[in-house]
Amino acid sequence: MEFLRPESWDEALAVKAEHPAAVPIAGGTDVMVEINFGRRRPGHLLDLGRIAELYTWQHRPDGTVRLGAAVPYSRIVSGLGAELPALAMAARTVGSPQIRNRGSVGGNLGAASPAGDAHPALLAAGAEVEAESVRGRRLIPVEEFFTGVKRNALAPDELIRAVRIARATGPQQFSKAGTRNAMVIAVCSFAVALHPGRRTVRTGIGSAAPTPVRARAAEDFLAAALAGGGHWDEPGRPLGPETLREFGDLAAAACDPIDDVRATARYRRHAVAVMARRTLAWSWRAHRAAGAGEAPGPDSAIGRDDDEGDLACV
């Protein structure tokens, strides 16, 4: 195995063009596990650790955050909680503090695991993946980035340079089902983002299909229900239980899960339905508080278990 260590981004692209099969590594939290367990033995490792720009972010005039591919989760939690709340919530559930200090959204995307903790939040926020090669740069909508189990839309000579994520203009929530808050692979996960200015809703589901997916029918239903009920104009109006239930049922219908050692397909569908109802309830509670000029109470951040069903949500 040959270790390649470029000093600049341009050099990294040149090396990747020369060795298309080279495996990029920054934090190494996914790649080194596969190497240590003998699941992968690449001919070349492409270390991106010396490229400083990958560890920074910028607030762009178009209302997005351009997040460098190697920005660690711990910095997202500490520095971007207000701008990217769902992603920050998801980042808190990733591994241990040591893993959060090394792992990154770019690495999560590159691995393209259906259970990647960052993926539902990126889907809900409408993120774009900035991919680049010596041939040029392109933006890939995140919902088009995942092409199969641990497969992505990158060309062999491309690297992820950054992720562009719209700053939150409304409440966002993330929930993950598992045996504990972190240090586990998600049984399933769910994110929702309300965009009051555009009167739209976006979602993201993880670990409940071959790829991370959006619950588009649930999004369309909720956007129509909020518009038809006058909720966008009067955020003080509560959501009825029938709206919450239908949203959860449609989210569960978007799943295509499997039975495995962590859960059955039936449980995953049930869990997604419960998490969809809960995260929507928490989000609307925060939206109502913001509309009334109040600071959201503790319930809006973590929710209160008012739902039926036995489910460990974090």
SULNORVEN-V536548 format. One record per pair of residues at least 24 apart in sequence whose C-alpha atoms are under 7 Angstrom apart, sorted by the first residue. I is the first residue (numbers start at 1). J is the second residue. D is the distance in whole Angstrom. If there is no record, write none. Layout:
i=<I I>
j=<J J>
d=<D D>
//
This chain:
i=<1 1 1 2 2 2 3 3 3 4 4 4 4 5 5 5 6 7 7 8 9 13 13 14 16 17 17 20 20 21 22 24 26 27 27 29 29 29 54 63 63 64 64 64 64 65 65 65 65 66 66 66 66 67 67 67 68 68 68 69 69 69 69 69 69 69 70 70 70 71 72 72 72 72 72 73 73 73 73 74 74 83 83 84 84 85 86 86 86 86 86 87 87 87 89 90 90 90 91 93 93 94 94 95 95 95 96 96 106 111 112 112 112 112 113 113 114 114 114 114 114 114 114 115 115 115 115 116 119 119 120 120 120 120 120 120 121 121 121 123 123 123 124 124 124 124 124 124 125 125 125 125 126 126 127 127 127 127 128 128 128 129 129 129 130 130 130 130 131 131 131 131 132 132 132 132 133 133 133 143 146 148 148 149 149 169 170 170 170 171 171 171 172 173 173 174 175 175 175 175 176 176 177 177 177 178 178 179 181 187 187 188 188 189 190 190 190 192 192 196 199 199 208 208 208 208 209 209 209 215 215 217 218 218 218 222 235 235 235 236 236 244 245 247 247 248 248 248 248 249 251 271>
j=<42 43 44 43 44 45 44 45 46 44 45 46 47 46 47 48 48 50 51 51 51 133 134 134 157 134 157 156 157 156 46 48 70 102 103 99 102 103 161 166 167 164 165 166 167 164 165 166 167 162 163 164 165 162 163 164 161 162 163 104 105 106 160 161 162 163 104 105 106 104 100 101 102 103 104 100 101 103 104 100 101 167 168 167 168 172 121 172 173 174 191 118 121 122 174 117 118 174 118 181 182 182 183 182 183 184 182 183 160 150 146 150 151 152 149 150 149 206 207 209 210 211 212 185 186 206 207 206 206 212 190 191 204 205 206 212 174 191 204 203 204 214 191 192 193 202 203 204 165 166 193 202 165 166 163 164 165 166 163 164 165 162 163 164 160 161 162 163 158 159 160 161 158 159 160 161 157 158 159 213 211 210 211 210 211 195 194 195 196 283 286 287 283 279 283 279 275 279 313 314 313 314 312 313 314 312 313 312 314 262 263 268 272 272 272 275 276 279 280 232 223 232 255 256 257 268 255 256 257 251 254 250 247 250 251 247 287 288 291 288 291 277 277 276 277 273 274 276 277 273 276 311>
d=<7 5 5 6 5 6 6 5 6 7 6 5 6 6 5 7 7 6 6 5 6 6 6 6 5 7 5 5 5 7 6 7 7 5 5 7 7 6 7 6 6 6 5 4 5 6 5 6 6 6 6 5 7 5 5 6 6 4 7 7 6 4 6 5 5 7 5 7 6 6 6 5 5 5 5 5 6 6 6 5 5 5 6 6 6 6 5 5 5 5 7 6 5 7 6 6 6 6 7 6 5 6 7 5 4 7 7 6 6 6 6 4 6 6 6 5 6 6 5 7 6 5 5 7 6 5 4 7 7 6 6 5 4 5 6 7 7 5 6 6 5 7 6 6 5 5 4 5 6 6 6 7 7 7 7 6 4 7 6 5 7 6 5 6 6 6 5 6 6 6 5 6 5 6 6 7 6 5 6 7 6 6 6 5 6 6 5 5 6 5 6 6 6 6 6 7 6 7 6 6 6 5 6 5 6 6 7 7 5 6 6 6 7 7 7 6 7 7 7 7 7 7 5 6 4 6 6 4 5 5 5 6 5 5 6 7 7 5 6 5 7 5 6 7 7 4 6 5 5 6 7 7>
//
